[in-house]
Amino acid sequence: MKILIMTGKFGMGHFSAAHSLAKQVQKANPQAEAAILDLFEYVFPACSNGVYQAFGLMVTHCSGAYNSYYNRMEKKGPDLRPAFLPYFLKKMKQLLEEEKPDAVLSTLPICSQIVSWYKSRTGDRIPLITCITDISSHSEWINANTDCYLVPSRNVKFGLVKKGVESRRICVYGIPVSPEFDEGEKRSAKSSGVKQILIMGGGLGILPEDPGFYEELNACGHMKVTVITGKNKEIYNKLHGRYENIQVIGYTDEVYRYMQEADVVISKPGGITLFETIHSGTPILVFEPFLQQEINNTGFIVRNGIGIILKKNPEVCVREIDQIMKDDNLLNSMKRNVKQLKQQYDQGIIDHILSCVGCKNEEACVI
């Protein structure tokens, strides 16, 4: 059995979800092959990096324009028609003939759109599973020829049903993260009374730039801070080795370890980071968001009591962090809520989907 997982690097969330799904597919069926493909690298090999860089600049510096585009796409409704569709369809035919997958699993809206249009135009019945990596029922994810949706919450499922998707084709799965985030035992409160904070900037390395933010954090004697800067070399160079209570790390493939050791994570509210904290059992404090998807994610955080939205002003922000870290009742309450939320997600869904691939019994299967 071969599962083709299609994705792209618009941020790193979609790409990270694809890799996590590949691990979970192979865990569920060691004989299965899970092949990950960046659709834009395949279709536009000469300019995909430029496209991704332009996207990064837009979400960082032109969030208002991005939000306007995102909201306009919602109003257009399901079955969105991507630009350059004929060329995409030609490349999709070539791709499927080369790879010969038994099913396609998509973590990116445009991938789902193109596969759905391909199925419509050709009559191909290859199963298409769409994994929604935002806490949103945005119409960009909805396509007539999607056979199964993996969604991050019950509210997203209700939203899809309202838009006409059959309930039986929707599985509440969460957003996939690497299995390592579920491993290891969560540390209890430290005997020294020193709390651990992990600060992350997401796939684009977006972190507070004001030196005063880090100076104030460093001055809080009851906290040890780890900052993962990822690919943001500029802020790494500004912070590394400057503060006795702040450890600065660049790229690491052990984020799961730092999360499991932390009492809280402070980050932008991306979907992948949010679910990594849920699987790690760690509350999240989020910087006030500016992208619409992240605004949706903060609503999820507040509704479930698993974190707090921080103020934008660095001075007020550090004061608020300091108060939160001294409040053991609040921290323990958020940790309990994280644990309860995690129990809602059925990690056996991937096993069920794999058993449905090629199955002809539509009554028993979701695809």
SULNOR-V667887 format. One record per residue. N is the residue number from 1. RES is the residue in three letters. PHI is phi as a letter, one per 40 degrees, with the letter a starting at -180 (NA if undefined). BURIAL is I if it has 9 or more other C-alpha atoms within 8 Angstrom, else O. Layout:
N_RES_PHI_BURIAL, N_RES_PHI_BURIAL
//
This chain:
1_MET_NA_O, 2_LYS_b_I, 3_ILE_b_I, 4_LEU_c_I, 5_ILE_b_I, 6_MET_c_I, 7_THR_a_I, 8_GLY_a_I, 9_LYS_b_I, 10_PHE_c_I, 11_GLY_g_I, 12_MET_b_I, 13_GLY_c_I, 14_HIS_c_I, 15_PHE_c_I, 16_SER_c_I, 17_ALA_c_I, 18_ALA_c_I, 19_HIS_c_I, 20_SER_c_I, 21_LEU_c_I, 22_ALA_d_I, 23_LYS_c_I, 24_GLN_c_I, 25_VAL_c_I, 26_GLN_c_I, 27_LYS_c_O, 28_ALA_c_O, 29_ASN_a_I, 30_PRO_d_O, 31_GLN_c_O, 32_ALA_c_I, 33_GLU_b_I, 34_ALA_b_I, 35_ALA_b_I, 36_ILE_c_I, 37_LEU_b_I, 38_ASP_c_I, 39_LEU_c_I, 40_PHE_c_I, 41_GLU_c_I, 42_TYR_c_O, 43_VAL_c_O, 44_PHE_b_O, 45_PRO_c_O, 46_ALA_c_O, 47_CYS_b_O, 48_SER_c_I, 49_ASN_c_O, 50_GLY_c_O, 51_VAL_c_O, 52_TYR_c_I, 53_GLN_c_O, 54_ALA_c_O, 55_PHE_c_I, 56_GLY_c_I, 57_LEU_c_I, 58_MET_c_I, 59_VAL_c_I, 60_THR_c_O, 61_HIS_b_O, 62_CYS_b_I, 63_SER_c_I, 64_GLY_c_O, 65_ALA_c_O, 66_TYR_c_I, 67_ASN_c_I, 68_SER_c_O, 69_TYR_c_O, 70_TYR_c_I, 71_ASN_c_O, 72_ARG_c_O, 73_MET_c_I, 74_GLU_c_I, 75_LYS_c_O, 76_LYS_c_O, 77_GLY_g_I, 78_PRO_c_I, 79_ASP_f_I, 80_LEU_c_I, 81_ARG_b_O, 82_PRO_c_O, 83_ALA_c_O, 84_PHE_f_O, 85_LEU_d_I, 86_PRO_d_O, 87_TYR_c_O, 88_PHE_d_I, 89_LEU_c_I, 90_LYS_c_O, 91_LYS_c_I, 92_MET_c_I, 93_LYS_d_I, 94_GLN_c_O, 95_LEU_c_O, 96_LEU_c_I, 97_GLU_c_O, 98_GLU_c_O, 99_GLU_c_O, 100_LYS_f_O, 101_PRO_c_I, 102_ASP_c_I, 103_ALA_a_I, 104_VAL_b_I, 105_LEU_b_I, 106_SER_b_I, 107_THR_b_I, 108_LEU_b_I, 109_PRO_d_I, 110_ILE_c_O, 111_CYS_c_I, 112_SER_c_I, 113_GLN_c_I, 114_ILE_c_I, 115_VAL_c_I, 116_SER_c_I, 117_TRP_c_I, 118_TYR_c_I, 119_LYS_c_I, 120_SER_c_I, 121_ARG_c_O, 122_THR_b_O, 123_GLY_g_O, 124_ASP_c_O, 125_ARG_b_O, 126_ILE_d_O, 127_PRO_c_I, 128_LEU_b_I, 129_ILE_b_I, 130_THR_b_I, 131_CYS_b_I, 132_ILE_c_I, 133_THR_b_I, 134_ASP_b_I, 135_ILE_c_I, 136_SER_a_O, 137_SER_b_I, 138_HIS_d_O, 139_SER_c_I, 140_GLU_c_I, 141_TRP_c_I, 142_ILE_c_I, 143_ASN_a_I, 144_ALA_d_O, 145_ASN_b_I, 146_THR_c_I, 147_ASP_c_I, 148_CYS_a_I, 149_TYR_b_I, 150_LEU_c_I, 151_VAL_b_I, 152_PRO_c_I, 153_SER_a_I, 154_ARG_c_O, 155_ASN_c_O, 156_VAL_c_I, 157_LYS_d_I, 158_PHE_c_O, 159_GLY_c_I, 160_LEU_c_I, 161_VAL_c_I, 162_LYS_c_O, 163_LYS_c_O, 164_GLY_h_O, 165_VAL_c_I, 166_GLU_c_O, 167_SER_d_O, 168_ARG_c_O, 169_ARG_c_I, 170_ILE_b_I, 171_CYS_b_I, 172_VAL_c_I, 173_TYR_b_I, 174_GLY_g_I, 175_ILE_b_I, 176_PRO_c_I, 177_VAL_b_I, 178_SER_c_I, 179_PRO_d_I, 180_GLU_d_O, 181_PHE_c_I, 182_ASP_c_O, 183_GLU_c_O, 184_GLY_g_O, 185_GLU_c_O, 186_LYS_c_O, 187_ARG_c_O, 188_SER_c_O, 189_ALA_d_O, 190_LYS_c_O, 191_SER_c_O, 192_SER_c_O, 193_GLY_g_O, 194_VAL_c_I, 195_LYS_c_I, 196_GLN_b_I, 197_ILE_b_I, 198_LEU_b_I, 199_ILE_b_I, 200_MET_b_I, 201_GLY_b_I, 202_GLY_g_I, 203_GLY_c_I, 204_LEU_c_I, 205_GLY_g_I, 206_ILE_c_I, 207_LEU_b_I, 208_PRO_d_O, 209_GLU_b_O, 210_ASP_c_O, 211_PRO_d_O, 212_GLY_c_O, 213_PHE_d_I, 214_TYR_c_O, 215_GLU_c_I, 216_GLU_c_I, 217_LEU_c_I, 218_ASN_c_I, 219_ALA_c_O, 220_CYS_c_O, 221_GLY_c_O, 222_HIS_c_O, 223_MET_b_I, 224_LYS_b_I, 225_VAL_b_I, 226_THR_b_I, 227_VAL_b_I, 228_ILE_b_I, 229_THR_c_I, 230_GLY_g_I, 231_LYS_c_I, 232_ASN_c_I, 233_LYS_c_I, 234_GLU_c_O, 235_ILE_c_I, 236_TYR_d_I, 237_ASN_c_O, 238_LYS_c_O, 239_LEU_b_I, 240_HIS_c_I, 241_GLY_g_O, 242_ARG_c_O, 243_TYR_b_I, 244_GLU_c_O, 245_ASN_b_I, 246_ILE_b_I, 247_GLN_c_I, 248_VAL_b_I, 249_ILE_b_I, 250_GLY_c_I, 251_TYR_c_O, 252_THR_a_O, 253_ASP_b_O, 254_GLU_b_O, 255_VAL_d_O, 256_TYR_d_I, 257_ARG_c_O, 258_TYR_c_I, 259_MET_c_I, 260_GLN_c_I, 261_GLU_c_I, 262_ALA_c_I, 263_ASP_c_I, 264_VAL_a_I, 265_VAL_b_I, 266_ILE_b_I, 267_SER_a_I, 268_LYS_c_I, 269_PRO_c_I, 270_GLY_c_I, 271_GLY_c_I, 272_ILE_c_I, 273_THR_d_I, 274_LEU_d_I, 275_PHE_c_I, 276_GLU_c_I, 277_THR_c_I, 278_ILE_c_I, 279_HIS_c_I, 280_SER_c_I, 281_GLY_g_I, 282_THR_b_I, 283_PRO_c_I, 284_ILE_b_I, 285_LEU_b_I, 286_VAL_b_I, 287_PHE_c_I, 288_GLU_d_I, 289_PRO_c_I, 290_PHE_b_O, 291_LEU_c_I, 292_GLN_c_I, 293_GLN_c_I, 294_GLU_c_I, 295_ILE_c_I, 296_ASN_c_I, 297_ASN_c_I, 298_THR_c_I, 299_GLY_c_O, 300_PHE_c_I, 301_ILE_c_I, 302_VAL_c_I, 303_ARG_d_O, 304_ASN_c_O, 305_GLY_g_I, 306_ILE_b_I, 307_GLY_a_I, 308_ILE_b_I, 309_ILE_c_I, 310_LEU_c_I, 311_LYS_c_I, 312_LYS_c_O, 313_ASN_c_O, 314_PRO_d_I, 315_GLU_c_I, 316_VAL_c_I, 317_CYS_c_I, 318_VAL_c_I, 319_ARG_c_O, 320_GLU_c_I, 321_ILE_d_I, 322_ASP_d_I, 323_GLN_c_O, 324_ILE_c_I, 325_MET_c_I, 326_LYS_c_O, 327_ASP_b_O, 328_ASP_c_O, 329_ASN_c_O, 330_LEU_c_O, 331_LEU_c_I, 332_ASN_c_O, 333_SER_c_O, 334_MET_c_I, 335_LYS_c_I, 336_ARG_c_O, 337_ASN_c_I, 338_VAL_c_I, 339_LYS_c_I, 340_GLN_c_O, 341_LEU_c_I, 342_LYS_d_I, 343_GLN_c_O, 344_GLN_c_O, 345_TYR_c_I, 346_ASP_c_O, 347_GLN_c_O, 348_GLY_c_O, 349_ILE_c_I, 350_ILE_c_I, 351_ASP_d_I, 352_HIS_c_O, 353_ILE_c_I, 354_LEU_c_I, 355_SER_c_O, 356_CYS_c_I, 357_VAL_c_I, 358_GLY_g_O, 359_CYS_c_O, 360_LYS_c_O, 361_ASN_c_O, 362_GLU_c_O, 363_GLU_c_O, 364_ALA_c_O, 365_CYS_b_I, 366_VAL_c_I, 367_ILE_b_I
//
